[in-house]
Amino acid sequence: MKFLTALFLLSYACLTLEADINLIKKENSDSNTTLLVIGGIHGNEPGGYYAPAILATHYKILSKNLWVIPNLNEESIIKFRRGVHGDMNRKFAHIKKNDKDKDTVDEIKKIILDPKVSLILNLHDGHGFYRKKSQGRIYNPKAWGQTCVIDQCKLLKDKPFCDLNKIAIEVKDNINKKLLKKHHSFNVKNTNTKKDNDKDMQQSLTYFAIQHLKPAFAIETSKNLSSVSQKVFYQLVAIEEYMKIMDINYTRDFELNNQSIDKIIKNYGTLEINHNILLNLNNIKKSLSYIPIKSTHNSFKFSNPLGSVKKVRGRYLIYIANHLVLRLKPQYFKMAQNCPANYLFEVDGKKVSAKKASEIFLNDDFKITKSNNMRVNVIGFYKHGVTNESGIKISYKNLNKQYAVDRHKKVFRVEFYKNNEFCSMIMVHFK
């Protein structure tokens, strides 16, 4: 389990559990009140996983606690399918021992039942626009879109947040004050799961939670909205309303509107490999070859919570959500020990110290300062008889543009080796 914890008043810690669940914790020492937000249980509902990804990366929690799982069903997100091994949201009452989703379902159950978890939100995109009376194929009682979903009206009276119907109505009313368009209005949908003996809903995540006296809601934005950014907008508006009810104070680093959300969604962020290579995934080429990594046990760290890696036929496929951003062809090297943390350059005539796995911006030319036992390879530069390219002034015209890593052909790799073992890569970016 990929388990990332940010403790704003305490400390930073990491913990690995059995299933490959990306749990991001933002905690304070003032309370055990915790909101758990779960996204991506269905891989073809992007509003349900982009919203928690933004929540995890662009919100600061000032009081109480927020736990976020952006991509519970990662494999289905990559393939943009509801569930590659069946509907994961119908496996919480009974699941076969050989079901490929079993480890994930078992682990998310443990997280839901954690004593600190006070309220659970399960995020979805649903068909149409829910209306109590039928107004056609899209607007009708069978639709799920634009709803706050509950399984029953109340839990036990001595539990916090026990009045599910009252909370859902309050959230719905406040969302409807912030609509982008009038027909986007929200409603409360009570499935009456136990009362109506709804066998499908009795298998769901939210019903599992309330059976264990955990207040749980689903947020369903409409698949019929015109853009992913609109779906994410309503998901975040709803989440903020639930945080207000729980007295969770927060700040965010963007304006909550369609334009800002669209910009964030399109920012793929960075990928750090083995702590010595940093790739900016925005505007990167579709394919890069001869990337120096280990033959096994490589570390891939994304700045975007929806980043993932699959190895297929010797290539590493880099995804952000369901978007295949990059194919990496590796060249296997042993990683050198005791490599420098910084490397000296002369950039446009000025001396510069660059951290490993970083990027340098320049106008005209650069030169790497010579260092004992360190060999430099500038990918795209060639000079007959030269095997160590440190101490050579290199300008943009000296580089073969086909070896650039970006689509604009402005960014080039500088690789550092120690005794033929790989140390680090630094990108030089011509303006």
BELBELDA-V580688 format. One record per residue. RES is the residue in one letter. PSI is psi as a letter, one per 30 degrees, with the letter a starting at -180 (* if undefined). OMEGA is omega in whole degrees, 0 to 359 (* if undefined). D_FIRST is the distance of its C-alpha to the first C-alpha in Angstrom with 2 decimals. Layout:
RES;PSI;OMEGA;D_FIRST  RES;PSI;OMEGA;D_FIRST
This chain:
M;k;176;0.00  K;j;193;3.80  F;j;184;5.83  L;k;183;9.49  T;k;174;12.35  A;j;181;15.96  L;j;191;18.50  F;e;179;21.84  L;g;182;24.11  L;c;183;22.09  S;l;179;19.92  Y;k;181;16.89  A;l;176;13.89  C;k;179;10.34  L;k;178;7.99  T;k;177;5.10  L;a;192;4.46  E;e;186;5.30  A;l;184;4.58  D;i;181;3.83  I;k;181;4.62  N;j;181;6.40  L;j;181;7.87  I;k;182;10.96  K;k;173;13.29  K;j;191;17.00  E;l;173;18.83  N;l;183;22.38  S;g;187;24.12  D;f;188;26.71  S;l;170;25.13  N;g;177;22.48  T;k;187;23.05  T;k;172;19.81  L;k;176;19.51  L;j;179;16.33  V;k;184;16.58  I;k;179;14.76  G;l;170;15.63  G;g;176;15.64  I;f;173;15.77  H;k;189;18.81  G;f;181;18.65  N;g;179;22.35  E;i;190;22.48  P;f;175;22.01  G;f;182;23.20  G;f;175;20.26  Y;f;175;17.70  Y;e;180;19.93  A;e;179;20.88  P;f;175;17.53  A;e;177;16.89  I;e;177;20.29  L;e;183;19.68  A;f;189;16.74  T;f;187;18.87  H;g;177;22.45  Y;k;172;22.66  K;k;182;23.22  I;k;187;23.00  L;f;177;26.08  S;l;185;25.95  K;a;187;23.76  N;k;175;20.01  L;k;172;17.98  W;k;184;14.34  V;k;169;13.46  I;j;185;11.13  P;e;193;13.18  N;i;184;12.04  L;e;184;10.70  N;i;190;12.58  E;e;182;12.12  E;e;179;14.30  S;e;176;16.97  I;e;179;17.10  I;e;183;17.83  K;g;180;20.56  F;h;177;21.69  R;l;180;22.00  R;e;176;21.62  G;j;183;19.46  V;f;178;19.57  H;g;185;19.11  G;l;184;21.17  D;j;181;20.80  M;f;181;17.41  N;g;174;19.29  R;h;184;21.65  K;g;187;19.38  F;f;174;18.90  A;e;180;22.06  H;k;176;22.03  I;k;182;19.77  K;l;182;20.82  K;e;182;19.18  N;g;178;19.19  D;k;183;17.85  K;f;176;15.24  D;f;190;13.64  K;e;181;13.57  D;e;180;10.04  T;e;180;9.05  V;e;179;12.22  D;e;183;11.87  E;e;180;8.66  I;e;174;10.35  K;e;179;13.44  K;e;180;12.27  I;e;178;11.49  I;e;184;14.86  L;f;176;16.62  D;k;183;15.66  P;f;182;19.23  K;f;184;18.76  V;k;185;18.14  S;f;183;21.67  L;k;184;21.63  I;k;171;19.42  L;k;178;20.15  N;j;192;19.15  L;k;183;20.36  H;l;162;22.44  D;k;183;25.42  G;l;181;28.14  H;k;169;31.47  G;a;179;34.61  F;j;184;35.70  Y;k;172;35.92  R;k;181;39.45  K;f;176;40.98  K;k;184;43.97  S;k;175;43.90  Q;g;180;44.94  G;a;187;44.25  R;e;184;41.48  I;e;184;39.06  Y;j;184;40.03  N;l;183;39.97  P;f;180;38.52  K;f;178;36.28  A;l;179;34.47  W;f;186;31.10  G;k;178;31.10  Q;h;179;31.69  T;l;162;30.91  C;j;189;29.28  V;k;173;28.42  I;l;178;28.73  D;f;179;28.94  Q;l;187;31.71  C;e;188;33.75  K;l;167;32.85  L;a;178;30.79  L;k;188;32.42  K;f;184;34.63  D;g;179;33.29  K;k;174;29.78  P;k;177;29.14  F;h;186;29.00  C;f;183;30.39  D;i;186;32.82  L;e;183;30.62  N;e;180;33.67  K;e;179;35.12  I;e;181;31.93  A;e;178;31.48  I;e;179;35.17  E;e;179;34.96  V;e;180;32.02  K;e;182;33.87  D;e;182;37.11  N;e;174;35.65  I;e;184;33.88  N;f;173;37.27  K;f;187;38.87  K;g;185;36.78  L;k;174;37.14  L;e;176;37.49  K;l;186;39.89  K;e;185;41.66  H;f;176;40.48  H;g;189;36.78  S;k;180;37.35  F;l;173;34.71  N;l;173;35.38  V;k;177;33.82  K;j;177;33.03  N;j;182;33.01  T;f;182;31.99  N;h;192;33.50  T;e;182;30.91  K;e;184;32.28  K;e;182;35.90  D;g;180;36.14  N;h;181;34.23  D;j;186;32.01  K;e;180;30.14  D;e;183;27.79  M;f;177;26.82  Q;f;177;26.43  Q;f;191;23.40  S;l;180;21.74  L;e;184;18.88  T;e;179;21.49  Y;e;174;23.77  F;e;182;21.17  A;e;184;20.68  I;f;174;24.45  Q;f;177;25.11  H;g;173;23.24  L;h;175;25.31  K;j;177;22.71  P;k;184;24.47  A;k;181;22.89  F;l;167;24.25  A;k;171;23.71  I;k;181;24.95  E;j;169;26.58  T;l;189;28.13  S;k;172;30.54  K;f;182;29.96  N;g;171;33.65  L;l;191;33.26  S;f;182;34.50  S;l;174;31.48  V;e;182;27.74  S;e;176;28.67  Q;e;178;30.69  K;e;180;27.84  V;e;178;25.58  F;e;183;28.56  Y;e;176;28.94  Q;e;182;25.25  L;e;176;25.35  V;e;180;28.76  A;e;180;27.54  I;e;179;24.48  E;e;178;26.88  E;e;176;29.23  Y;e;178;26.70  M;e;178;25.84  K;e;178;29.61  I;e;181;30.04  M;g;182;27.43  D;h;173;29.18  I;j;179;26.18  N;k;187;27.92  Y;l;166;26.55  T;l;173;27.80  R;l;187;26.89  D;g;178;28.11  F;l;174;29.67  E;k;182;32.25  L;i;176;30.95  N;l;185;32.88  N;e;185;32.64  Q;e;180;33.51  S;e;180;30.99  I;e;179;28.12  D;e;179;29.27  K;e;180;29.35  I;e;180;25.78  I;e;183;24.52  K;f;178;26.48  N;j;183;25.10  Y;f;177;22.39  G;a;186;21.90  T;l;174;21.11  L;k;175;19.01  E;k;181;18.91  I;k;176;18.76  N;g;177;18.66  H;g;180;19.98  N;g;175;23.40  I;k;177;23.56  L;j;180;23.33  L;k;171;24.04  N;j;187;25.21  L;f;175;24.20  N;k;180;27.09  N;g;180;30.21  I;l;176;28.74  K;l;180;30.36  K;f;183;28.91  S;k;174;28.80  L;k;184;28.77  S;l;174;29.85  Y;h;176;29.76  I;k;185;26.81  P;j;178;26.57  I;l;179;23.16  K;l;179;22.12  S;f;178;22.44  T;l;173;18.95  H;h;175;15.77  N;k;178;16.28  S;k;177;14.27  F;j;182;14.30  K;j;181;14.02  F;k;169;15.30  S;f;179;17.22  N;k;182;16.78  P;f;181;13.56  L;g;178;14.62  G;k;178;14.74  S;l;184;13.47  V;k;172;14.95  K;k;177;16.40  K;k;183;18.73  V;j;178;21.87  R;h;175;25.05  G;f;178;24.49  R;k;174;23.68  Y;j;180;20.55  L;k;185;20.42  I;k;182;19.20  Y;k;160;18.53  I;j;190;18.58  A;b;180;17.93  N;g;182;20.35  H;j;174;22.53  L;j;187;22.82  V;e;191;23.68  L;k;169;24.17  R;k;180;24.66  L;k;170;24.39  K;j;187;26.57  P;l;164;25.57  Q;j;191;28.04  Y;k;178;26.59  F;l;168;27.56  K;k;180;26.96  M;k;182;25.70  A;l;177;28.51  Q;l;176;28.29  N;h;176;29.83  C;l;178;30.07  P;k;175;31.61  A;f;180;29.58  N;l;181;32.36  Y;k;185;34.81  L;k;178;38.35  F;l;163;39.78  E;j;187;43.07  V;j;183;42.41  D;h;177;45.51  G;f;181;47.51  K;k;179;45.38  K;k;183;43.24  V;k;173;39.53  S;k;182;36.61  A;k;176;33.38  K;l;174;29.93  K;k;180;27.93  A;h;180;25.83  S;a;183;28.00  E;k;178;30.73  I;k;178;34.49  F;k;182;36.83  L;l;179;40.47  N;e;192;43.71  D;e;187;45.80  D;l;178;44.66  F;l;177;42.57  K;k;179;42.99  I;k;179;40.59  T;k;181;42.16  K;k;180;42.77  S;k;180;40.88  N;k;176;41.53  N;g;181;39.38  M;k;177;37.52  R;k;183;38.05  V;k;176;37.46  N;j;177;36.98  V;j;185;37.50  I;j;183;36.34  G;f;177;39.27  F;k;178;41.94  Y;k;172;44.42  K;k;187;47.47  H;k;175;49.43  G;f;182;49.14  V;k;178;46.44  T;f;177;43.23  N;j;189;42.10  E;g;171;42.20  S;l;179;42.09  G;g;181;45.33  I;k;177;46.10  K;k;185;46.53  I;k;177;44.73  S;l;184;45.38  Y;e;182;44.04  K;f;179;46.97  N;f;188;46.12  L;k;175;42.79  N;j;190;42.31  K;f;180;40.65  Q;f;179;38.95  Y;g;175;36.54  A;l;181;35.34  V;f;183;31.64  D;l;183;32.42  R;f;178;34.51  H;f;177;37.19  K;h;181;37.66  K;f;186;37.54  V;k;185;34.52  F;l;183;34.68  R;k;169;32.62  V;j;186;33.88  E;k;182;32.32  F;k;182;32.90  Y;k;177;33.23  K;j;183;34.16  N;h;179;35.97  N;g;172;34.63  E;k;188;31.03  F;k;177;28.99  C;e;187;28.63  S;l;175;27.86  M;k;175;28.69  I;k;180;30.43  M;k;171;31.48  V;k;188;35.08  H;j;177;35.73  F;k;180;39.35  K;*;*;40.43
